[in-house]
Amino acid sequence: MKFTCGIDDRPRPASLIIFGLQWLAVSLPLILIIGGVAAGLQGEGSAAPYLQRLFLLVALVLLAQVYLGHRLPLVLGPATVLLVGILTSLDAGPGAVNASLLLGGLVLSGLAATGLLGRLKALFTPQVIAVVLMLIGFTLAPTILDLVTDGGGTVGTGRVFLFSIAFALILFFVNGYLTGIWKSTLALWALLLGTPAYIALFGAASLPSGDIALFALPGGLPAPLAVPDGGVLAAFLICYLALATNDLGSIQSVGGLLSADRMEERVNRGMIVTGLGNVLAGITGVIGPVNYSLSPGVIAATGCASRLALVPAAVALGLVAASPLAIGYLESIPAPVIGVVLTYIMGSQIAAGLVLGQESRAIGTFEEGLSVGIPLLLGTVVGFLPPEVAAEFPATLRPLVTNGFVVGIITALVLEHVVYRRRT
């Protein structure tokens, strides 16, 4: 495949801005949606301060990746796998969650710097990776259900749910016909068009008040830290193993597409920066970042493989972080619209898992099907576990046994490497 710009080429100023806006259109809705869900778990009222810190973190880590890390055109944003860990560790308090993010980032950076991460890759066969990709979507189903039925207390739950179903069907229908950059930025268009459609039907929107500052630095720094118990830390470390697999696959997929040189060095440096970015996430009290695997599609659609095209996008994200007013307008997007777009994103992730299972021929027998189906079923069941049942478990074990993602991953690893271990 031929590209108009190579990895280290600098496009002309006009082209640089256009390509940067295209990367921004891809990354902004992902940060807003996943960050908005994570902010809503904090229970602090407005999500604006949280989103400000998250946008600033993503901007800084993205620049670090472009100039110091993998040095590839890779979009970056909050990790959905960490959202699962946060959801099941709320009882431990924000300090324990932040400390777990910090420690997980340190472990990831240490493994990448020492080369030990390569030894752990053997555990994550294509079959297990397929389970990881799909399990994230399944275990976020309870959160998605809460979003798509949230009428804000002014609209009936049934009416909101019907709107969400109709909007989701339209979104997946349109996805089947779009190509190129239009398809890559569909999440952004869904937010831009879904919000006025929701307001036209239900007349519900909470716009920011007139006294919000146009420019102001993010507050609430540094975030509180507390020593996490063993269960919380273990749950996050398992999530970080999955994050490392995702990060590794994203870097390698773009490097392979562009035939980049010194790939081992790029992978190690990129994952070190990702780990340090998660350390910074723990310090600032936001969800940690990861490189996204959708980048090859954006590169193929735009024809630009220059890493420098991400610099304008990072600068724009930094400007959004410095504007409480801009964050306020983004925060006013109705919850059902966010829920539907999150459904679309998770649906795409599940599809990626299915494609990986097919291309790698990881699911060809009944036993291999069980190795995928059982973890998905168990993880989903645990994800919908009633709070009164979860409360009966000891506090130390609760973050593990009530985390559908952790239960699913452990089950997948046991089935893959113990029960149905392939013999040669």
RAGI-V255473 format. One record per pair of residues at least 24 apart in sequence whose ideal C-beta (glycine too) atoms are under 10 Angstrom apart, sorted by the first residue. I is the first residue (numbers start at 1). J is the second residue. Records with the same first field share a line. If there is no record, write none. Layout:
I: J  J
//
This chain:
1: 257  258  259  296  299  300  303  305
2: 303  305
3: 73  257  258  299  300  302  303  304  305  306
4: 302  303  304  305  306
5: 73  302  303  304  305  306  307  308  309
6: 258  260  304  305  306  307
7: 71  72  73  254  255  258  259  260  261  266  305  306  307  308
8: 71  260  305  306  307  308
9: 304  305  306  307  308  309
10: 306  307  308  309  311
11: 304  306  308  309
13: 312
15: 302  304  306  309
16: 304  306  308  309  311  312
17: 309  312  316
18: 302  304  309  312
19: 73  181  298  302  303  304  306  308  309  310  311  312  313
20: 304  308  309  310  311  312  313  314  315  316
21: 185  309  312  313  316
22: 181  184  185  298  301  302  304  309  312  313
23: 62  73  74  75  184  185  295  298  299  302  304  309  310  311  312  313  314  316  317
24: 75  185  188  310  312  313  314  315  316  317  320
25: 181  184  185  186  187  188  189  192  298  313
26: 75  77  181  184  185  186  187  188  292  294  295  297  298  301  313
27: 55  58  59  62  75  76  77  187  188  292  294  298  310  313  314  316  317
28: 55  58  77  185  187  188  191  313  316  317  320  330
29: 77  185  186  187  188  189  190  191  192  330  333  338  341  342  344  345
30: 58  75  76  77  78  80  187  188  292  294  341  342  345
31: 55  57  58  59  76  77  78  287  289  317  320  321  330
32: 77  78  187  188  191  320  327  330  331  333  338  341
33: 77  78  80  147  187  190  191  333  337  338  339  340  341  342  344  345
34: 77  78  79  80  82  83  140  287  338  342  345
35: 77  78  83  286  287  330
36: 78  147  330  331  333  335  338  342
37: 78  80  83  86  87  140  143  144  146  147  287  335  338  339  342
38: 78  80  82  83  86  87  97  286  287
39: 286  287  331
40: 143  146  147  150  335  338
41: 83  86  87  89  90  94  97  143  287
42: 86  90  94  97  285  286
43: 90  94
44: 94  220
46: 208  212  324  327  328  331
47: 327  328  330  331
48: 208  212  216  218  219  323  324  325  326  327  328  330  331
49: 216  218  219  220  221  285  286  324  327
50: 218  220  223  284  285  286  287  327  331
51: 218  286  320  321  324  326  327  328  330  331
52: 216  217  218  219  220  284  286  320  321  322  323  324  326  327
53: 217  218  219  220  221  223  280  281  284  285  286  321
54: 78  218  281  284  285  286  287  288  289  317  321  327
55: 218  286  316  317  318  319  320  321  322  323  326  327  330
56: 217  218  221  280  284  286  317  318  320  321  322
57: 218  277  278  280  281  283  284  285  286  287  288  289  317  321
58: 277  281  286  289  313  314  317  318  320  321
59: 313  314  315  316  317  318  319  320  321  322
60: 277  280  289  314  317  318  321
61: 273  274  276  277  278  280  281  288  289  290  291  314
62: 273  277  289  291  310  311  313  314  315  317  318
63: 310  311  313  314  315  317  318
64: 269  270  272  273  274  276  277  280  314
65: 251  269  270  273  274  277  289  291  307  310  314
66: 273  306  307  308  309  310  311  313  314
67: 273  307  308  311
68: 269  270  272  273  276
69: 251  266  267  268  269  270  271  272  273  274  276  277  291  307
70: 247  250  251  252  254  255  260  263  265  266  267  268  269  270  271  272  273  274  291  307
71: 260  262  265  266  269  270  307  308
72: 250  251  252  253  254  255  257  258  260  263  266  267  270  291  295  299  305  307  310
73: 254  257  258  295  296  298  299  302  304  305  306  307  308  309  310
74: 247  250  251  253  254  255  270  291  292  293  294  295  296  298  299  307  310
75: 184  250  254  291  292  293  294  295  298  299  310  313
76: 247  250  270  273  274  277  289  290  291  292  295  310  313  314  317
77: 287  289  290  291  292  294  317
78: 281  286  287  288  289  290  292
79: 136  239  240  242  243  246  247  274  277  278  281  287  288  289  290  291  292
80: 136  137  139  140  242  243  246  287  290  292  342  345  346  349  405
81: 132  133  135  136  139  140  236  238  239  240  241  242  243  244  245  246  287  288  290  405  409
82: 236  239  240  242  243  278  281  286  287  288  289  290  405
83: 136  139  140  143  239  287  288  342  405
84: 135  136  139  140  143  235  239  242  379  383  403  404  405  406  408
85: 232  235  236  237  238  239  240  242  243  287  288  399  403  405  406
86: 235  236  239  287  288
87: 139  140  142  143  383  402  403  404  405
88: 139  231  232  235  236  239  382  383  385  390  398  399  400  401  402  403  404  405  406
89: 228  229  231  232  233  235  236  239  398  399  402  403
90: 399
91: 232  387  390  391  395  398  399  402
92: 226  228  229  231  232  233  235  395  398  399
93: 224  226  228  232
94: 223  224  225  226  285
95: 223  224  225  226  227  228  285
96: 224  225  226  227  228  229  232  233  236  399
97: 223  224  225  226  228  232  236  282  285  287  399
98: 222  223  224  225  226  228  281  282  283  284  285  286
99: 223  224  225  226  227  228  232  233  236  282  283
100: 225  226  227  228  229  232  233  234  235  236  237  239  240  282  288  399
101: 223  225  228  236  239  240  278  279  280  281  282  283  284  285  286  287  288
102: 223  225  228  236  278  279  280  281  282  283  284  288
103: 225  227  228  233  236  237  240  278  279  282
104: 233  236  237  238  239  240  241  243  244  275  278  279  281  282  288
105: 236  240  243  274  275  276  277  278  279  280  281  282  283  288  289
106: 240  275  276  278  279  282
107: 233  236  237  240  241  244  275  278  279
108: 237  240  241  243  244  247  271  272  274  275  276  277  278  279  288  290
109: 271  272  273  274  275  276  277  278  279
110: 272  275
111: 240  241  244  268  271  272  275
112: 244  247  248  267  268  269  270  271  272  273  274  275  276
113: 268  269  271  272  275
114: 268
115: 264  268
117: 241  244  245  247  248  267  268  271  275
118: 248  264  267  268
120: 241  244  245  248
121: 241  244  245  248
122: 417
123: 241  245  409  412  413  416  417
124: 241  242  244  245  246  248  249  409  412  413  416
125: 360  362  371  412  413  416  417  422
126: 356  357  359  360  361  362  363
127: 356  357  360  361  362  363  368  371  372  412  415  416  420  422
128: 242  245  362  371  372  375  409  412  413  415  416  417
129: 242  245  246  248  249  352  353  356  357  360  362  412
130: 350  352  353  354  355  356  357  358  359  360  362  363  371  372  376  412
131: 242  353  356  357  362  371  372  373  374  375  376  379  408  409  411  412  413  415  416
132: 241  242  243  245  246  249  349  353  356  375  405  408  409  412
133: 242  245  246  249  293  346  348  349  350  351  352  353  354  355  356  357
134: 346  349  350  351  352  353  354  356  357  372  375  376  379  408
135: 242  349  350  353  372  375  376  378  379  380  383  404  405  406  407  408  409  411  412
136: 239  242  246  346  349  350  353  379  404  405  408
137: 342  343  345  346  347  348  349  350  351  352  353  376  380
138: 346  350  375  376  377  378  379  380  381  383  404  405  408
139: 346  376  379  380  382  383  384  403  404  405  406  407  408
140: 342  343  345  346  349  383  404  405
141: 343  346  379  380  383  384  404
142: 380  383  384  385  404
143: 339  342  346  383
144: 168  338  339  340  342  343  346
145: 339  343  384
146: 335  339
147: 334  335  336  337  338  339  340  341  342  343
148: 335  336  337  338  339  340  342  343
149: 335  336  339
150: 334  335  336  338  339
151: 202  204  334  335  336
152: 202  204  205  206  334  335  336
153: 204
154: 202  203  204
155: 198  201  202  203  204  334  336
156: 202
159: 201  202
160: 198  201  202  204  334  335  336  339
161: 336  339
163: 194  197  198  201  202  334  336  337  340
164: 194  198  334  335  336  337  339  340  343
165: 340  343
166: 197  340
167: 193  194  197  198  336  337  339  340  341  343  344
168: 336  339  340  341  343  344  347
169: 340
170: 194  197  340
171: 340  341  343  344  347
172: 340  343  344  347  348
174: 344
175: 344  347  348
179: 301
180: 297  298  300  301  302  303
181: 297  298  300  301  302  303
182: 301
183: 297  298  301
184: 294  295  297  298  299  300  301  302
185: 298  301
186: 341  344  345  348
187: 294  341  342  344  345  348
188: 341
189: 341
190: 337  338  340  341  344  345
191: 330  333  334  337  338  340  341
192: 333  337
193: 337
194: 333  334  336  337  338  340  341
195: 329  332  333  334  337  338
196: 337
197: 334  337
198: 333  334  335  336  337  340
199: 332  334  337
202: 334  336
204: 334  336
205: 332  333  334
206: 328  331  332  333  334
207: 328  329  331  332
208: 324  325  326  327  328  329  330  331  332
209: 325  328
210: 325
211: 325
212: 323  324  325  326  327  328  329
213: 322  323  324  325  328
214: 322  323  324  325  326
215: 319  322  323  324  325  326
216: 322  323  324  325  327
217: 321  322  324
218: 284  286  321  322  324  327
219: 324
220: 284  285  286
221: 283  284  285
222: 282  283  284  285
223: 281  282  283  284  285  286
224: 285
225: 282  283  285
228: 399
229: 395  396  397  398  399
230: 396  397  399  400
231: 393  394  395  396  397  398  399  400  401  402  403  406
232: 395  396  398  399  400  403
233: 399
234: 396  397  399  400  403  406
235: 398  399  400  401  402  403  405  406  407
236: 278  282  288  399  403  406
237: 406
238: 400  403  405  406  407  409  410  413
239: 288  403  405  406  409
240: 275  278  288  290
241: 409  413
242: 290  405  406  409
243: 271  274  275  278  288  289  290  291
244: 271  274  275  290
246: 274  290  291  292  293  349
247: 271  273  274  275  289  290  291  292  293
248: 274  291
249: 291  293  352  356
250: 274  290  291  292  293  294  295  296
251: 291  293  295
252: 293
253: 291  293  294  295  296
254: 291  293  295  296  298  299  305  307
256: 296
257: 295  296  297  299  300  305
258: 296  299  305  307
259: 305
260: 305  307
293: 349  352
294: 345  348  349  352
350: 376
362: 416
365: 420
367: 415  419  420  422
368: 415  416  420  422
370: 415  419  420
371: 411  412  413  414  415  416  417  419  420
372: 412  415  416
373: 415
374: 408  411  412  414  415  419
375: 404  405  407  408  409  410  411  412  413  414  415  416
376: 404  408  411  412
377: 408  411
378: 404  407  408  410  411  412
379: 403  404  405  406  407  408  409  410  411  412
380: 404  407  408
381: 407  408
382: 406  407  408
383: 407  408
//
